[in-house]
Every structure is written in C-alpha cells, then in structure tokens.
Amino acid sequence: MKKIDMIIRNGQVFDSVNAKFEKKDIGIHQGVFVALDEDTQSNNEVDAEGNYVVPGIIDEHAHLNLYGTIIGANADTVCIPNGITTACDGGTCGASNFEQFYMSNIIRYESTVYSYLNVSTFGNKSLCKHEEDHDPADFREDLIDSLFEKYPQVLRGLKVRMCKETLGDHGISPLHAGIEMSEHLKAKGYHCPVAIHYDDLPENVTVKELFGTMRKDDVIAHVFQTKAETIFDENGKIKDCVWDAKKRGVYMDDCHGRVHWSYPNLQNAFSQSFYPDIISSDLVRVSEYTWILPSVCNVSKQCSRNANRENFTERNLYPCKISWH
C-alpha cells in the first residue's frame, strides 16, 4: 500500500502537456501531483466533481511592492487564496528601490515572486499627476548591472513604459536605450527580455515603430488596450506590423488591468484568430479585491468570447514556458 497526502477524485484535471482537461482522479504528495495506483491510499480525500484541478497558477504581470509604492498589492492575501503560487512583478521598482522591494516583500512572500526592473531609476509612479520621466539620460545602467549581478535568479528582464505620461518628447528613444541595456546584460549571460507597457502612445511614436522594435522573447503588455493608436487599422483589422511581431516571437500579453482592454477589442481580435501568448492580471493595490482577480477570471472573460478554454488555461498557467526560461 502506498500512502500519500491527498487524493482528489472526479475533477477535471488539466494536462499541460496536451493542453486539455480530463476527468480523472489524481494525488498530491509532498506538494507535487502524483499518479494513482490501485493500492494508493490517503486519509485526506476530496470530491472535486464539477471543479477544475490545475497546478499552481502563474501571474506573469502584477505589482507587488506592498507599502513601497502606491500601487503595490499584497501577494500573500491575493495570490495564494486565488491559486497563484508564482508571480512576476511588472517593473514596479527601479534601481533605487528594488532592494527595498526584495528585502521587505519578495523574501517573505509565500508565493514565489520574480520581477522586471523598471528602467526609470525611481520606478513606477502610476496614479500620480506626473508619472516617471523616461529620459534615457537618467537611466543608471551601472546600478542596473549591479542588481542583475546580485539578483540573477529574481530579476527577469527590464520594463519600459511606453505612453504619453512617461515618454514626453523622448519618443521611442527610451525603448532603444532599454534594448541596448538588455543586449549588454544578455552578453554577460543574464536572462533579460524587455517588457513594455503599451498604452496611449504619443503622436511621435507609432504602433509600427513600437512593434517593429521589439525582439524575439520581448513582451508587449496591454496588447488589447483602447487608447490612441491600437493594434487595429481603420477597418478593424489587426495591423500587419502586429502580426509580424507575433510571428517574429514577440510575446503578446493580455495584461488585463482595469482599463487596458475592452470586450469589443477582445471579440475583434479573436474573430481574426489573434490571441495573446500570456494572460496576466496587472494587479495593483486598488484592484486587490475587485473583479480583476483571480487571474483565472481573465481566462473566463476571454473564453466568453469564444476562445479555447484549454489553450487559454495554458497561457495563464504556464507563461514561464515562453518568457521566463
């Protein structure tokens, strides 16, 4: 007889290899899913009839520097209760305050938390009248290099916010500077894609220029955003430059948030078979206990627009396969 910690019976178990759900019994032992033999027993059995059974969910883009920034949410109260066992902070902090984030929050969180590093030295200033200024002259590559050297297992790339509030008259130069720093870090052996916040572009930056600059393995967050120039042309078709970026290996992150999407945009994109590669929450403190969470809620919203449930579950659960390595 083999004794394990728990047996879950009659649930719809997600098979991540084949991207499908299958009704079956499964066990958990020492924190890992295990197959059941005829003689497997447990003192703890759960009937999961009518429920889905999935591994710990991964939220690829959230903001988790609790009390360190105005937007920082609490990973302990919103991640684990919603099945999120791993999360990546979407560049809340820059070189001046990342270590505070690490010491105050990352090392104590029950969920495993990784982070992008904001190219702006003082990090994200969302919800302020004057947001961070992405003047490349103020980017501290020396400090960024030092942090990647010290925290290579936590830092997952650089974050550049591409919107009117951060770019001003700098145009696309902050993104070019971020990519140049990324190339230097990659040459030193660090994992360093660039993730961008795409929203409300200024007139001196176009979607064609923006998407054309992104490289294989880079991430475009808020791909279904609704402000200024979107991914759709005047006829509602996905622009060629957007398709080209996706084919090139640039990852499209739904990164839902509260304001960075709409049902019409989802419906229009899905009708053209354009789907995100990643589905994340863009969780911030003001949305901790709203309809935005849990992350599976975002999958459910997208499935309501006729998206494939299995494929979208895989995009939500396993972004590490495509962007974290």
DOKEVO-259128 format. One line per field, with one value per residue: x, y negated, z of N, C-alpha, C in turn. Coordinates in pm, whole numbers, always signed. Layout:
n.xx	[X:...]
n.yy	[Y:...]
n.zz	[Z:...]
ca.xx	[X:...]
ca.yy	[Y:...]
ca.zz	[Z:...]
c.xx	[X:...]
c.yy	[Y:...]
c.zz	[Z:...]
This chain:
n.xx	[+84:+52:+92:-29:-41:-285:-585:-753:-1064:-1264:-1238:-1194:-908:-624:-419:-112:+72:-62:-246:-522:-833:-920:-1140:-1061:-900:-656:-347:-186:+131:+366:+358:+346:+184:+77:+50:-208:-202:-343:-328:-295:-349:-509:-557:-688:-923:-1075:-1372:-1397:-1594:-1737:-1554:-1248:-914:-601:-247:-44:-114:+37:+103:+198:+234:+213:+175:+358:+492:+431:+338:+569:+532:+273:+104:+145:+41:-62:+93:+56:-208:-359:-260:-197:-458:-606:-506:-264:+62:+302:+439:+515:+654:+562:+766:+756:+949:+1255:+1614:+1682:+1506:+1459:+1590:+1478:+1218:+1280:+1390:+1184:+953:+964:+1127:+979:+729:+479:+407:+612:+802:+906:+1071:+1048:+1272:+1232:+1330:+1343:+1497:+1376:+1154:+807:+551:+276:-63:+0:+12:+227:+394:+663:+958:+1082:+1349:+1627:+1878:+1876:+1876:+2025:+2257:+2476:+2391:+2179:+2313:+2457:+2252:+2143:+2361:+2365:+2110:+2035:+1862:+1616:+1550:+1392:+1404:+1389:+1179:+992:+796:+574:+412:+217:+247:+493:+680:+688:+865:+1053:+1012:+1067:+1309:+1360:+1289:+1474:+1704:+1656:+1655:+1918:+2055:+1955:+2069:+2338:+2330:+2243:+2466:+2637:+2539:+2294:+1942:+1733:+1486:+1293:+1014:+729:+505:+233:+41:-180:-20:+212:+203:+443:+531:+470:+255:+360:+633:+689:+613:+775:+1027:+1054:+1199:+1254:+1123:+1082:+827:+502:+291:-56:-186:-439:-524:-705:-659:-560:-345:-425:-395:-543:-634:-787:-1001:-1061:-900:-634:-321:-56:+204:+175:+101:+341:+527:+437:+474:+745:+822:+773:+615:+274:+101:-194:-250:-448:-553:-740:-822:-710:-815:-1092:-1416:-1512:-1264:-1138:-1318:-1303:-1031:-1013:-1187:-1033:-853:-646:-468:-369:-37:+22:-165:-225:-272:-217:-236:-294:-282:-533:-704:-716:-928:-1128:-1323:-1118:-944:-958:-666:-761:-1009:-968:-911:-1160:-1315:-1208:-1262:-1533:-1563:-1554:-1306:-1060:-1081:-885:-641:-621:-610:-360:-199:-235:-149:+111:+313:+581:+699:+737:+843:+1009:+1204]
n.yy	[+120:-220:-525:-854:-1219:-1343:-1268:-1354:-1333:-1276:-1520:-1775:-1746:-1930:-1877:-1968:-1907:-1816:-2014:-2003:-1927:-1658:-1427:-1278:-1092:-1209:-1239:-1411:-1459:-1555:-1815:-1786:-1687:-1351:-1036:-788:-462:-131:-57:-292:-507:-747:-952:-1178:-1275:-1433:-1524:-1636:-1681:-1848:-2053:-2224:-2101:-2216:-2288:-2509:-2847:-3082:-3419:-3645:-3919:-4148:-4388:-4421:-4541:-4591:-4859:-4986:-5120:-5319:-5161:-4901:-4573:-4310:-4016:-3790:-3794:-3799:-3627:-3340:-3265:-3271:-3072:-3129:-3056:-3144:-3453:-3740:-4050:-4342:-4535:-4737:-4860:-5052:-5091:-5225:-5148:-4876:-4690:-4745:-4648:-4379:-4304:-4377:-4250:-4044:-3827:-3739:-3666:-3416:-3311:-3243:-3503:-3686:-3948:-4221:-4486:-4826:-5064:-5328:-5506:-5551:-5399:-5292:-5540:-5546:-5667:-5913:-6270:-6354:-6123:-5874:-5996:-5904:-5971:-5885:-5973:-5968:-5704:-5455:-5262:-5144:-5087:-4917:-4701:-4610:-4519:-4307:-4139:-4080:-3975:-3757:-3540:-3637:-3875:-3927:-4065:-4382:-4671:-4893:-5175:-5265:-5526:-5834:-5973:-5896:-5921:-6176:-6415:-6239:-6039:-5733:-5673:-5593:-5320:-5217:-5262:-5095:-4843:-4835:-4825:-4581:-4408:-4429:-4312:-4054:-3969:-3929:-3703:-3704:-3651:-3848:-3979:-4250:-4406:-4585:-4847:-4914:-5172:-5438:-5596:-5861:-6114:-6106:-5846:-5547:-5258:-5081:-5144:-5089:-4812:-4706:-4740:-4564:-4257:-3902:-3708:-3932:-4122:-4246:-4427:-4475:-4442:-4461:-4717:-5033:-5303:-5596:-5507:-5186:-4822:-4775:-4852:-5116:-4980:-4794:-4571:-4355:-4505:-4473:-4498:-4419:-4149:-4066:-4108:-3922:-3682:-3691:-3622:-3784:-3825:-3850:-4000:-3985:-4114:-4229:-4428:-4714:-4897:-4852:-4720:-4591:-4444:-4459:-4487:-4244:-4062:-4137:-4089:-3812:-3713:-3727:-3535:-3612:-3580:-3627:-3553:-3536:-3554:-3777:-3950:-4221:-4322:-4565:-4765:-4893:-4726:-4487:-4339:-4320:-4258:-4194:-4000:-3644:-3556:-3360:-3454:-3629:-3450:-3331:-3548:-3581:-3334:-3361:-3499:-3318:-3191:-2926:-2710:-2532:-2605:-2868:-2837:-2720:-2932:-3107:-2961:-2881:-3082:-3085:-2903:-3034:-3286:-3312:-3117]
n.zz	[+0:-85:+68:+48:+61:-20:-201:-491:-629:-922:-1054:-1312:-1457:-1544:-1819:-1890:-2084:-2310:-2329:-2235:-2063:-1847:-1705:-1409:-1142:-911:-731:-455:-324:-95:-194:-471:-774:-820:-991:-951:-813:-796:-533:-395:-122:+100:+386:+345:+139:-141:-301:-616:-800:-1073:-1064:-1157:-1170:-1124:-1164:-955:-1026:-1251:-1243:-1467:-1469:-1234:-963:-684:-470:-178:+28:-45:-277:-430:-577:-500:-436:-204:-206:-47:+39:-191:-384:-311:-197:-431:-585:-706:-729:-815:-914:-1117:-1072:-1244:-1305:-1106:-952:-969:-1012:-777:-574:-580:-410:-162:-212:-250:+4:+182:+90:-126:-27:+188:+101:+56:-192:-479:-602:-878:-1070:-1302:-1385:-1362:-1604:-1537:-1285:-1033:-1046:-1094:-1118:-1126:-1104:-1012:-1064:-1220:-1389:-1397:-1554:-1855:-1942:-2115:-2038:-1767:-1698:-1506:-1589:-1469:-1205:-1262:-1383:-1159:-993:-1143:-1135:-864:-810:-992:-1012:-954:-1091:-1397:-1633:-1817:-1775:-1970:-1990:-2226:-2305:-2322:-2079:-1971:-2173:-2296:-2477:-2561:-2741:-2909:-2804:-2527:-2532:-2715:-2567:-2349:-2474:-2564:-2317:-2233:-2424:-2352:-2099:-2163:-2306:-2100:-1993:-1861:-1817:-1995:-2125:-2274:-2140:-2232:-2138:-2313:-2416:-2486:-2678:-2756:-3020:-3154:-3159:-3319:-3366:-3554:-3547:-3280:-3236:-3429:-3327:-3116:-2998:-3055:-2791:-2632:-2452:-2500:-2315:-2231:-2478:-2590:-2545:-2542:-2606:-2796:-3064:-3162:-3193:-3415:-3755:-3959:-4061:-3877:-3878:-3769:-3752:-3995:-3896:-3635:-3654:-3772:-3566:-3378:-3518:-3530:-3281:-3064:-2757:-2683:-2434:-2268:-2021:-1834:-1638:-1511:-1698:-1943:-2171:-2366:-2415:-2686:-2824:-2757:-2874:-3145:-3205:-3153:-3342:-3561:-3518:-3356:-3074:-2730:-2607:-2345:-2045:-1804:-1485:-1415:-1162:-912:-608:-568:-694:-565:-445:-636:-937:-1107:-1016:-940:-1146:-1315:-1370:-1580:-1784:-1802:-1891:-2145:-2258:-2273:-2500:-2700:-2702:-2689:-2421:-2308:-2433:-2346:-2073:-2051:-2137:-1927:-1704:-1758:-1840:-1792:-1958:-2198:-2156:-1933:-1907]
ca.xx	[+0:+126:+18:+7:-101:-422:-639:-862:-1140:-1374:-1219:-1144:-765:-560:-299:-38:+149:-153:-335:-663:-886:-968:-1196:-982:-853:-513:-299:-84:+221:+478:+343:+355:+84:+127:-48:-259:-201:-459:-312:-270:-449:-484:-657:-748:-979:-1162:-1454:-1389:-1695:-1781:-1449:-1123:-796:-487:-129:-39:-124:+144:+61:+321:+247:+139:+255:+354:+577:+338:+381:+687:+481:+130:+26:+187:-56:-8:+91:+11:-354:-431:-206:-225:-602:-661:-438:-143:+177:+418:+402:+626:+622:+577:+854:+716:+1066:+1376:+1740:+1695:+1420:+1434:+1636:+1373:+1114:+1330:+1407:+1058:+841:+989:+1181:+884:+604:+457:+422:+741:+787:+1015:+1044:+1115:+1331:+1195:+1448:+1343:+1572:+1291:+1044:+674:+482:+136:-163:+47:-10:+344:+448:+808:+1010:+1172:+1461:+1737:+1996:+1865:+1883:+2152:+2296:+2571:+2315:+2103:+2409:+2490:+2138:+2136:+2471:+2333:+1982:+2009:+1753:+1490:+1523:+1355:+1413:+1372:+1046:+987:+655:+561:+285:+238:+286:+633:+770:+703:+926:+1164:+980:+1095:+1446:+1371:+1285:+1604:+1801:+1627:+1701:+2064:+2096:+1920:+2171:+2460:+2309:+2242:+2603:+2700:+2480:+2171:+1813:+1689:+1398:+1233:+868:+682:+369:+187:-86:-194:+106:+218:+199:+575:+560:+365:+249:+454:+769:+697:+613:+889:+1150:+1060:+1274:+1208:+1120:+1033:+686:+419:+179:-177:-195:-575:-557:-805:-631:-476:-331:-438:-341:-635:-632:-914:-1105:-1077:-814:-506:-219:+47:+321:+143:+118:+484:+594:+396:+543:+889:+848:+741:+503:+164:+43:-325:-222:-583:-571:-878:-856:-626:-877:-1237:-1476:-1508:-1129:-1116:-1400:-1249:-904:-1036:-1254:-926:-762:-532:-484:-249:+50:+20:-279:-186:-375:-180:-287:-243:-346:-675:-787:-692:-1049:-1229:-1350:-999:-883:-825:-622:-847:-1123:-934:-931:-1304:-1364:-1166:-1337:-1669:-1559:-1534:-1168:-1045:-1055:-760:-527:-612:-563:-216:-135:-240:-78:+249:+392:+724:+749:+769:+907:+1098:+1312]
ca.yy	[+0:-346:-630:-988:-1326:-1376:-1218:-1437:-1245:-1321:-1656:-1797:-1768:-1993:-1814:-2079:-1859:-1809:-2130:-1962:-1880:-1520:-1387:-1167:-1105:-1241:-1253:-1511:-1411:-1645:-1934:-1755:-1595:-1216:-942:-692:-319:-63:-46:-423:-548:-871:-985:-1305:-1265:-1544:-1501:-1759:-1675:-1980:-2152:-2207:-2074:-2268:-2322:-2648:-2942:-3181:-3552:-3697:-4065:-4207:-4490:-4355:-4604:-4639:-4972:-5050:-5207:-5344:-5058:-4767:-4485:-4213:-3884:-3687:-3792:-3787:-3521:-3203:-3234:-3259:-2965:-3179:-3018:-3216:-3579:-3826:-4192:-4402:-4652:-4843:-4927:-5078:-5057:-5288:-5091:-4732:-4614:-4759:-4553:-4243:-4281:-4395:-4171:-3923:-3716:-3691:-3622:-3272:-3284:-3276:-3629:-3736:-4088:-4303:-4607:-4944:-5138:-5455:-5477:-5551:-5305:-5331:-5647:-5548:-5731:-6046:-6368:-6346:-5989:-5871:-6054:-5807:-6035:-5789:-6030:-5937:-5559:-5420:-5128:-5088:-5029:-4804:-4590:-4560:-4444:-4179:-4057:-4038:-3903:-3699:-3443:-3708:-3971:-3854:-4150:-4525:-4722:-5028:-5216:-5341:-5601:-5979:-6024:-5868:-5947:-6318:-6442:-6145:-5947:-5590:-5657:-5513:-5178:-5184:-5257:-4974:-4728:-4836:-4772:-4439:-4338:-4424:-4214:-3922:-3935:-3886:-3576:-3720:-3644:-3988:-4037:-4379:-4408:-4723:-4891:-4978:-5237:-5581:-5643:-6000:-6121:-6082:-5702:-5472:-5115:-5015:-5163:-5023:-4667:-4669:-4746:-4455:-4141:-3770:-3688:-4051:-4112:-4366:-4418:-4553:-4441:-4495:-4848:-5104:-5446:-5644:-5408:-5048:-4721:-4763:-4960:-5190:-4885:-4698:-4455:-4357:-4562:-4381:-4507:-4343:-4008:-4042:-4097:-3794:-3575:-3704:-3567:-3880:-3772:-3942:-3978:-4049:-4204:-4284:-4553:-4763:-4991:-4827:-4623:-4603:-4328:-4471:-4459:-4100:-3996:-4167:-4018:-3667:-3680:-3718:-3432:-3675:-3552:-3660:-3444:-3537:-3621:-3816:-4031:-4361:-4352:-4675:-4764:-4934:-4621:-4361:-4262:-4353:-4156:-4164:-3877:-3590:-3558:-3273:-3536:-3681:-3339:-3315:-3657:-3557:-3220:-3406:-3549:-3201:-3143:-2787:-2704:-2464:-2686:-2988:-2796:-2701:-3064:-3168:-2883:-2849:-3179:-3058:-2826:-3116:-3415:-3316:-3021]
ca.zz	[+0:-92:+138:+4:+142:-58:-327:-545:-718:-1009:-1104:-1448:-1434:-1660:-1873:-1950:-2199:-2425:-2321:-2232:-1936:-1848:-1576:-1354:-1005:-906:-595:-420:-219:-70:-276:-613:-827:-848:-1045:-852:-838:-736:-388:-335:-24:+173:+489:+305:+4:-179:-420:-695:-906:-1118:-1044:-1229:-1088:-1200:-1083:-911:-1136:-1263:-1289:-1525:-1457:-1122:-894:-554:-368:-75:+111:-103:-382:-417:-647:-459:-371:-108:-270:+46:+55:-318:-472:-264:-189:-565:-657:-772:-649:-869:-979:-1158:-1062:-1376:-1311:-1014:-894:-1046:-947:-646:-470:-593:-294:-59:-251:-224:+148:+255:+41:-205:+50:+288:+40:+45:-334:-538:-675:-960:-1100:-1402:-1327:-1438:-1648:-1464:-1162:-915:-1066:-1140:-1045:-1169:-1017:-975:-1171:-1306:-1379:-1414:-1678:-1917:-2009:-2113:-1971:-1625:-1674:-1441:-1632:-1371:-1094:-1317:-1395:-1025:-941:-1213:-1083:-727:-803:-1125:-1007:-925:-1198:-1519:-1750:-1798:-1805:-2026:-2004:-2350:-2306:-2321:-1947:-1939:-2286:-2326:-2607:-2583:-2850:-2888:-2755:-2405:-2566:-2774:-2457:-2272:-2551:-2562:-2187:-2234:-2502:-2271:-1991:-2225:-2340:-1975:-1954:-1784:-1886:-1990:-2227:-2240:-2138:-2241:-2112:-2437:-2384:-2510:-2734:-2806:-3166:-3211:-3155:-3388:-3338:-3646:-3496:-3149:-3251:-3512:-3247:-3019:-3045:-3011:-2646:-2561:-2415:-2512:-2220:-2262:-2624:-2632:-2489:-2625:-2617:-2907:-3171:-3115:-3285:-3527:-3853:-3971:-4097:-3768:-3898:-3700:-3840:-4040:-3809:-3514:-3693:-3796:-3437:-3317:-3592:-3500:-3148:-2959:-2683:-2661:-2301:-2246:-1908:-1831:-1564:-1503:-1806:-2061:-2260:-2378:-2479:-2833:-2874:-2747:-2974:-3277:-3223:-3157:-3468:-3660:-3466:-3289:-2931:-2652:-2567:-2199:-1981:-1668:-1417:-1392:-1030:-830:-477:-570:-755:-494:-415:-735:-1037:-1186:-967:-967:-1286:-1396:-1415:-1711:-1877:-1818:-1977:-2282:-2308:-2303:-2638:-2786:-2704:-2647:-2277:-2275:-2474:-2264:-1942:-2061:-2144:-1794:-1605:-1789:-1916:-1772:-2071:-2313:-2131:-1818:-1923]
c.xx	[+88:+40:+65:-73:-249:-459:-757:-935:-1242:-1357:-1179:-998:-700:-431:-221:+42:+63:-255:-481:-702:-937:-1021:-1122:-953:-703:-473:-203:+0:+342:+479:+347:+241:+148:+13:-88:-244:-323:-450:-283:-384:-410:-593:-732:-795:-1079:-1241:-1461:-1487:-1742:-1677:-1327:-1009:-675:-367:-138:-33:-6:+84:+186:+340:+154:+230:+246:+445:+488:+404:+508:+649:+330:+46:+54:+80:+16:-19:+36:-141:-428:-379:-247:-375:-668:-585:-312:-22:+306:+370:+528:+580:+656:+657:+809:+836:+1178:+1498:+1750:+1613:+1392:+1476:+1541:+1261:+1156:+1333:+1273:+950:+878:+1033:+1084:+755:+598:+465:+566:+722:+917:+984:+1116:+1168:+1299:+1323:+1457:+1399:+1483:+1162:+913:+612:+337:+48:-113:+21:+105:+407:+597:+849:+1113:+1280:+1580:+1863:+1996:+1869:+2022:+2193:+2393:+2498:+2233:+2193:+2439:+2376:+2121:+2245:+2435:+2208:+1946:+1893:+1617:+1452:+1505:+1358:+1397:+1232:+1058:+839:+643:+422:+317:+298:+434:+729:+792:+755:+1037:+1136:+1010:+1234:+1457:+1369:+1418:+1710:+1782:+1676:+1853:+2117:+2068:+2025:+2301:+2447:+2304:+2383:+2682:+2639:+2352:+2048:+1752:+1609:+1352:+1081:+823:+536:+326:+49:-79:-65:+101:+225:+335:+621:+443:+368:+349:+596:+790:+709:+731:+1020:+1166:+1122:+1206:+1225:+1089:+882:+616:+297:+68:-203:-335:-620:-636:-771:-537:-465:-333:-377:-429:-619:-770:-1030:-1127:-992:-686:-399:-110:+168:+301:+158:+267:+559:+562:+467:+692:+923:+835:+614:+399:+96:-87:-316:-344:-596:-716:-920:-787:-683:-1023:-1290:-1479:-1370:-1097:-1190:-1344:-1121:-927:-1104:-1153:-819:-633:-554:-357:-167:+51:-107:-239:-286:-346:-236:-217:-325:-495:-765:-772:-818:-1162:-1244:-1228:-938:-992:-790:-709:-973:-1096:-947:-1078:-1363:-1328:-1238:-1481:-1679:-1514:-1388:-1164:-1002:-920:-639:-511:-571:-413:-144:-132:-152:+72:+322:+541:+782:+800:+843:+1007:+1217:+1368]
c.yy	[-125:-457:-766:-1092:-1351:-1306:-1307:-1353:-1324:-1463:-1658:-1840:-1824:-1921:-1920:-2036:-1862:-1922:-2090:-1924:-1737:-1485:-1264:-1193:-1132:-1260:-1370:-1453:-1502:-1762:-1912:-1663:-1460:-1132:-842:-549:-257:-60:-179:-462:-680:-889:-1114:-1294:-1378:-1503:-1632:-1757:-1817:-2089:-2120:-2184:-2115:-2287:-2467:-2742:-3039:-3311:-3625:-3847:-4115:-4311:-4463:-4417:-4672:-4744:-5040:-5144:-5218:-5234:-4917:-4690:-4384:-4073:-3776:-3681:-3777:-3674:-3382:-3175:-3218:-3158:-3007:-3147:-3086:-3343:-3654:-3971:-4260:-4529:-4768:-4926:-4946:-5048:-5114:-5219:-4942:-4655:-4629:-4660:-4410:-4214:-4286:-4296:-4039:-3806:-3662:-3637:-3470:-3229:-3314:-3400:-3664:-3883:-4135:-4426:-4725:-5021:-5275:-5429:-5469:-5471:-5371:-5440:-5660:-5611:-5864:-6141:-6365:-6208:-5990:-5922:-5957:-5876:-5939:-5841:-5998:-5787:-5526:-5277:-5064:-5022:-4909:-4682:-4527:-4476:-4310:-4084:-4001:-3951:-3839:-3600:-3508:-3803:-3899:-3940:-4296:-4567:-4865:-5063:-5312:-5404:-5750:-6027:-6004:-5913:-6095:-6340:-6343:-6047:-5803:-5567:-5581:-5362:-5134:-5172:-5131:-4849:-4721:-4783:-4622:-4357:-4325:-4318:-4072:-3876:-3887:-3757:-3584:-3705:-3783:-4030:-4176:-4364:-4554:-4734:-4970:-5038:-5385:-5644:-5791:-5999:-6091:-5936:-5629:-5325:-5041:-5025:-5086:-4873:-4621:-4668:-4626:-4330:-4011:-3760:-3814:-4039:-4247:-4348:-4514:-4556:-4477:-4631:-4931:-5249:-5478:-5534:-5267:-4952:-4704:-4880:-5024:-5100:-4777:-4573:-4469:-4408:-4461:-4382:-4430:-4193:-3976:-4024:-3963:-3677:-3575:-3649:-3668:-3831:-3879:-3907:-4056:-4151:-4292:-4420:-4593:-4837:-4960:-4725:-4662:-4476:-4341:-4442:-4309:-4028:-4015:-4090:-3867:-3625:-3669:-3617:-3492:-3661:-3592:-3535:-3428:-3605:-3651:-3917:-4181:-4410:-4472:-4681:-4796:-4827:-4487:-4277:-4298:-4237:-4120:-4030:-3775:-3595:-3470:-3346:-3592:-3575:-3324:-3423:-3631:-3436:-3259:-3467:-3441:-3159:-3000:-2780:-2644:-2549:-2809:-2955:-2778:-2835:-3131:-3095:-2876:-2953:-3158:-2981:-2918:-3244:-3416:-3223:-2978]
c.zz	[+0:-34:+87:+82:+109:-189:-367:-649:-800:-1064:-1251:-1436:-1560:-1694:-1949:-2072:-2324:-2427:-2328:-2090:-1953:-1710:-1526:-1207:-1007:-760:-578:-307:-212:-169:-425:-654:-856:-905:-937:-903:-770:-584:-320:-242:+41:+277:+453:+161:-20:-304:-498:-812:-942:-1104:-1131:-1130:-1171:-1108:-1039:-1030:-1133:-1317:-1337:-1508:-1347:-1056:-744:-448:-264:+14:+58:-215:-366:-481:-597:-384:-282:-168:-177:+58:-76:-407:-426:-253:-325:-650:-729:-683:-695:-938:-1017:-1147:-1194:-1378:-1225:-970:-995:-964:-806:-537:-485:-468:-176:-85:-216:-73:+223:+214:-27:-118:+154:+228:+33:-102:-377:-626:-747:-993:-1226:-1329:-1418:-1478:-1582:-1325:-1039:-936:-1107:-1052:-1094:-1062:-961:-1092:-1270:-1287:-1408:-1551:-1736:-2001:-2002:-2043:-1822:-1595:-1617:-1475:-1534:-1255:-1140:-1331:-1259:-968:-1012:-1167:-945:-720:-938:-1127:-982:-1039:-1331:-1643:-1714:-1840:-1856:-2046:-2121:-2357:-2296:-2189:-1917:-2049:-2313:-2466:-2642:-2697:-2815:-2829:-2622:-2433:-2628:-2665:-2373:-2344:-2554:-2429:-2179:-2310:-2423:-2162:-2047:-2260:-2218:-1922:-1876:-1874:-1880:-2113:-2183:-2247:-2144:-2199:-2236:-2413:-2420:-2563:-2772:-2958:-3229:-3199:-3220:-3346:-3428:-3595:-3367:-3165:-3336:-3437:-3155:-3081:-3002:-2859:-2566:-2542:-2432:-2422:-2260:-2414:-2675:-2580:-2592:-2656:-2733:-3013:-3113:-3217:-3409:-3625:-3865:-4011:-3991:-3783:-3816:-3797:-3874:-3947:-3678:-3541:-3710:-3665:-3371:-3385:-3562:-3363:-3036:-2889:-2653:-2528:-2290:-2133:-1879:-1763:-1555:-1628:-1938:-2157:-2277:-2443:-2631:-2892:-2868:-2859:-3114:-3303:-3238:-3287:-3582:-3619:-3411:-3138:-2857:-2623:-2416:-2153:-1837:-1612:-1415:-1259:-967:-702:-483:-631:-685:-478:-510:-833:-1120:-1144:-938:-1114:-1373:-1440:-1553:-1819:-1907:-1907:-2123:-2342:-2341:-2442:-2734:-2800:-2650:-2501:-2244:-2312:-2388:-2122:-1945:-2065:-2008:-1695:-1630:-1874:-1898:-1889:-2182:-2280:-2015:-1829:-1788]
